């Protein structure tokens, strides 16, 4: 009997220990194997930046590089690992911000293999906060075809491996000859398909640290907060942008967590992020545009624009009756370029007045069969004329300009005659 009691007690204790172990596995984020923790052998030295070990939370197999304190290694060069890094302070999407990082998506110098699966920049309001995660592999630690995905989120996906597996978390867009792509994605509780990738761009892998600049610009429609998320990735030129009409409908609020996530599958790749500039409100600057009479200096039109610091432009010359096309004045600021926070730049265009001479524009409205509906003679001054547009006639619909018609607006010289012919059916 005593032996039976001892067996029963041991069994209860063993069951309890197993239950605790399972609970901890489910509730706590996975911790990296100690063998992985250490500096990586990158092909190139990471760009410098602010230390982030005190302000970011790493999860899974992610850890702070022990040598470069602005670098977080999201996944070591191992198969089937995942990791993320989340800032412990939320961003306020009612304010603009810019974040500059560099991404490393390649093998270590000591290893060979195929690159995968990618890195995701994400904004989210998942109830799990900084511990939010999805599936590994092509789930990139963000997606999952069930409720394990990162909820209330928007992702910029820098995907380094083409995966057409429709039985897992994500199926990628395809372009012949390219294995990598970027896109905007909204994680959901089902499979991510190619049509769920927005503004997709394709690129080729590199051993370099590639610059990723992310910007957010809030926009209000009445009292509804929306905004535009934009990014520039070194693999291609120009900014890619996606506008959402209602921040609350995506994130469930204007305060969001932010960070990076990554995973590998059958291909063990070093995925790392080097922080160069942490998100901060983008201060405004001022652009003045002056349109002036070249001879008298009189201001024909003055405009003032409040813009975020950084890149601005392009501000074009205007059109004024009686004046030639504007030219940039000596000493003027460039019509496009960069501007610092609080800086004021003035762009000046000069316009040369045209000696006014009479000219004539004849506006004709004809049916397709040649029936005259209306004709007008417009006495105008030389210089810019028009526009002289189509009109409405009962029982007729507008077809367009006659192939031999002059333009509805433009420049006309003294004594010149122009014919504008509109056709109707």
N, C-alpha and C positions, 0 to 999 in steps of 0.2 A: 504493500500500500504506500509506504513511504517512497519507494522507488517510482511508483506511478505518479505520486504528487510532484516529485522532483521533475519528472519528464514533462508533466503538464505545465509546471512553472517555467521551465526552460523554453517550452514551445511558445508560451504566451510572451515571454521576453523577446524571443527571436522574431515573432510576428510583429511586435511593437517596434522593434528596431528597423525591420524592413519597411513598415508603414512610414516611419519618420524619414527614412532615407528616400523613399519615393516622393514624399511630400516636399522635401527639400529640393529634390531634382526638378519638380514641377514649378515650385514657387520661386526659387532663386535662379538668377541668370547663370548660364554655364560658365565655368571658369577655365582659363587656358591651361593646357598641360604645361607643367613647369619646364619641360624640355624646349618649348617654343620661345620662352622669354629670353630675349637677348637682341643685340644689334643685328640688323640685316645688312647683307653685302649688296648695296645698290650699285647700279652701273654708273650713276652720277650722284654727286653730293646734293642733298636736298637744299632748296632755297631756305634762307634764314627767316625767322619770324618770332613772335612772342611765345613764351613757354605756356603750355596749355594744361599741364598735369593737375593744376589746382582748380581749374574751372570747368573741366569736362569729366564726364563719367564714361568709362569704358566698360563694355559688356562682351560676353562670350570670349573669344580668343583674341580680342583686341587688347593692345597695351601700348603704353607710351614708350617711344624709342628711348633707350637709356643714354644715347649719345646726343641725339638731336631733340631738344625738349619741345620744339614746336611740331614734331612729327608724331602722329599716332599710326601704329601699324594695325590695320583693320583685320587682315588675315596674314599669317606667316605663309611661307611657301610650302603649304601642306594641303593635302586633299581633304575635302568634306569638313571644312572649318568655316566659322562665321564670326563676325564681330561688328560692333558699332561703337560710335563715340557720340555722346549727346551733351550739349551744353546744359549746365544745371540752372541757367536762367532763361526764361522764356523771352521770345521776341514779341514786340507789339506791332501788329500789322497795320495799325493806323498811322505808323511812321515809316518813312523810307529807310532802307539800309543797303549796305554793300558789304560783301564778304569776298576776300581774295584768298584762294588756296592753290596748291599744286598737287596733282594726283600722280601716283606711281602705280602702274598696272603692268608688271612684268615679273619675270623670274629673277631670283637672286643670281649673282654672278657665278655662284657655285653650283647652280642647278639648271637643268634643261627641261623643256616641256612646252605644252600649249597654254596660252594665257586664258584665264577665266576667273570668275564669271562676271565681275564688274563692281562698280561703286555707285551708290545712290546718294545724292544730297536730298534730304527730306525736311519738310515742315510738317508737323503733325500735332494732334491733340488727342492721342491715344490715352485711354485711362491708365495705362501702365507707365506713362510718363517717360523718363529716361531709360526705362527697361524695355520699352516696346520693341518687338522684333517679329519677323516672319519666318519663312522656311529658308533653309540653306540652298546651295546649288543655284539654279536659275531663279530661285525666289529672292536671291540677293539680300536675304535677311529682312525683306520688306513685304514681299507678296506671299500669299498662301490661298489655295482654293477652298478655304474654310474661314472660321473666325479667328485664326491665328495671325492674320495679316495686320499690318500697322494701320490702325483705323484713323479716320478724320485726317487724311494726309494728302500731300501733293509731293511728287518726286521728280527730280531731274535725274534721269537714268543715264549713266555713262557705262554702257554694257560692252564688255570686251570679248564676248563669246557668242556666236550665233547658235541658238538652241531652238529647234523646231519640235521639241518633245511636248506633245499635246496632253500628256498624262501627268504633268507635274504642275509647277506654279506659274510659269510664264513661257509663252511661245513668241519668238522674236520676229520683227520685220526682216525682209530679206532683200539684199542687193547683190547681184552676181559680182564676185571678186572681192567683196568686203566682208569681214568677220565681226566688225564692231559698229556700234551705233549709239546715238544719244537721242533722248526724247523726253517729253513731259508725260507722266503717267499718274493716274489716280488709283492707288491700291483699292481692291475690293474683295468681297468674300467669295470670289470665283476666279477661274483661270484668267490670266492676262493674255489677250490675243494681240496680233499685229494691229488691229484696228483700235486697240486701247492705247496705242502709242501715238502721241500728238507731236507735230513739228519734227518728225524723225530726220536725223542727219547721219550719214555714214562716214566712217573714217578707218584709217589703218593704225595698227598698234605701233608703239614706239618705246624705246628704252628710256626716253627722256622723262623728266618731271614736267607734266603739262599743266599750264596755268588754267584755272577755272575761276572765273569771276561771276558772282551771282548778285543780282540787284532786285530789290522789291520797291515798287512805286505804288502807294495807295491811291485809289480813285473813288470818289463818292458819286453816287447817283441819287440825289436827294439826301436822305439820311442813311442810305444803305452803303456800307463800306465794301468796296471791291478792290481790285488792284491788278498789277501786272508783274509777273515773275519773269525775269530775263537772265540769260547767262551767255557768256562767251567762253568757249573752250578752244585751246590752242590748236586743236586738230582741224579747225575750219575758221574762216573769217566771219566777222560780223556777230551781232547779238541775235539770239533766238528768244522770242517772247511769247508768253501765253497769258491772256487776260481772263480773270474770273470776275463775274458780276457781283457775287455775294460771298464775302469771306465766311460769314456764319454758316452758309449752306455747305461749305466744304469742311471747315475746321470746327464748327460748333462754337465759335468765339474768335476774338481778335488776338488772343494771346496763344502763342504756339511754341512747342519745343522745336529744336533744330539740331541737325548734326549729319553724320555720314554713316552709311551702313554698307556691308559687303559680305560676300560668301564665295566659297569655292565648291566645286563638285569633284568630278573625276580628275580635274586639272588643278594642281597645286600652284597657286600664283601669289606672289607678294602684292597685296593691295594696301597702299598707304596714302595718307593725306598729310601734307605739310601746310600749316596755317601761316599765312602771310599777313593778312589784315582781318581781324575779327569784325563781325557785324557791328556797325555803329550808325546812328542816324546820319543821313546824307544832308549836309548843310546846303542852303540855297545860295545862289549867286544871281546877278542881274545882267541882262543883255538889253541895251538900248539900240534901237535901229532908227536912224534919222535919214529922211529923204529930202534933199536940198536942191534948190535952184543953183546951177553951177555958176551963174554970173552974179546974182544978187545975194546968194547965201540964204535966201528965204527958205524956211522949213515948209515943205509941201505936205509932209506927214511925219509924225513921230510915234514910235511904238516902244513899249517897255514889256519885257518878258522876265518872269521869275523862273529860274531853272535850277535843277539839282547841280551841285558841283560835279565836275568831271567833263565828259564830252558834251558839246552842244553843236547845234546847226542842223541844216544849212538855212541861213536867212537870205532870201533872194530879193532882188530889186522889184519894185512895184511898177505899175503902168499908170501914166498920167497923160490926159489929153493935152496936146500941144507941146509934148516933150518927147525927145528921143529916149531910147532905152537907157536905164541908169548904169553908171559905171562906178566901181569902188573908188572912193576918194583917197587921196594920199594921206597916210597916217591913220587910216581906218583900221579897226580891229578886223581880223579875218572873219569871213561869213560862217566859218565852222572851225572847231578846234577844241581845246580844253580850257576850263575855267576853274579857279580855286574857290573855296567856300568864302563868301562875303565879297568876292571880287566883282567889280563893275566893268563891263566892256561895252564900247560904243562902236557900232558898225554904221558907217556913213556912205550913202550912195549919192552921187551927183547926177543931175539931169540937165541936159542942154535943151533950152527952149527952141522950138522950131518956129521959124518965121511963118506966121499964119497966112495961108493963102486958101482961097475957096476951092473946094472939090465937091464931087457929086457921087452919091451912092444911090442906085436904083434898086429897089426891093420889089421883086415880082413873086406872086403866089399863083402857081399853075397846077392844074390837074395833070395826071399822067398822060391824058389824051391831048393836052395842050390848051384846054379851056382856061381863060384868064379869070381868076377869082378876085384879084386885087393887085394894084400896082401903085408904088409910091416913089416919089423923088425926094431924096434926103440931101439937103444942102449942108455940107459939113466943112470944117476947117481941116487943113492939112495936118497930118500927125496921126494920132490914134483915133480910130472910129469904132462905132458899134458898142455892144453887139446888137444886130438887127435879127431878131429870132422869128421862128415860125409863129403862126397865129391859129386860132380855132375858127373853123367854118362848119356850119350845120350840115350834117350828112356826109362829112369828109373826115378821113383820118390822115395824119401826117406820115409821109413816106421818108422824106429826108431831103438833103440838098441835091440839086441837080449836079451831075458829074462835072459840068462845065462852069458851075457857080464859083464866084469868089467867096472867100471866107466871111463868116458873119461878123468878124471883128478883126482888126489889125491896123497896119500903117497905110496911109494914103498920102500921096504927094499933091502939091498944088496943081490945080487944073486937071487932075487925074479923074477918071470915071471908072467906077466899079459896079458890077452887076451881081446881085445876090438873088438866086432863084430857089424858092422852096417848092417842092412837089407834094401833091396830095392825091388820095384816091377815094 
